[in-house]
């Protein structure tokens, strides 16, 4: 889909404003960011990101569903508008830690984060602040979820150990 698609489609821009990280942008800032973005459509089963690959792209789910897969195991299904993926490689400057595969026909807004470094200095800071703040919120939520899962696993291990020792 072409960049001009963004200019002429107010309905799409309104939908993109529902993405939490993008709601902080003014209309003019959002238009500027969208000029650097690509709207990408993926068919069911199509690979969006490949584990081990390296690039500078972050993705925002616009519609559809996608699954995150690591070492061949599904970790989570993304299904909410604005779900973000690809940010871990950007934050750490490392290869992709997982693959992402479309489950349904899926549309994503993809942004090359390195383009922000080419923006005028005053805008660059604003864009980076909003994007990296959203990354911090995402990571904080994921850490809370991981901590909850870890506690459940520890409780299960303790239960199984107790059960095993009672049998002995």
Secondary structure, DSSP 8 states (H G I E B T S, - for coil): --THHHHH-HHHHHHHTTSTTTTTS-HHHHHHHHHTEEEEEE-TT-EEE-TT----EEEEEEES-EEEEETTEEEEEE-STT-EESHHHHHHT---SSEEEESSSEEEEEEEGGGGGGS-HHHHHHHHHHHHHHHHHHHHHHHHHHHHHHHHHHHHHHHHHHHHHHH-
